[in-house]
Amino acid sequence: MAGAKAAGAAAAGYGGAITVATSVGVASTGTAISTLSGAAATNAMLAWFGGGAIAAGGGGMALGAAVLGGITVLPCSPQKSQLT
């Protein structure tokens, strides 16, 4: 049961994060992420999570992928009560 709850929380966290990024995020070109599609939208969203494009002083897509991965994994991490 706890595994299903953790998986649901991870999915909700990921989905919510994607929704926020596409709703309010802006690509380094100044274009709203919500108006992009395909690879351009994915790349812009990952860069947004990474603090912006590397050329603009952010962490870029690699950092964005790590951040998004953390948002997904953290709800699945065992609670202290589950470890003892």
HELIX and SHEET records of a PDB file:
HELIX    1   1 ALA A    2  VAL A   24  1                                  23    
HELIX    2   2 ILE A   33  THR A   35  5                                   3    
HELIX    3   3 GLY A   38  PHE A   49  1                                  12    
HELIX    4   4 ILE A   54  ALA A   56  5                                   3    
HELIX    5   5 GLY A   60  VAL A   73  1                                  14    
HELIX    6   6 LEU A   74  CYS A   76  5                                   3    
HELIX    7   7 LYS A   80  LEU A   83  1                                   4    
END                                                                             
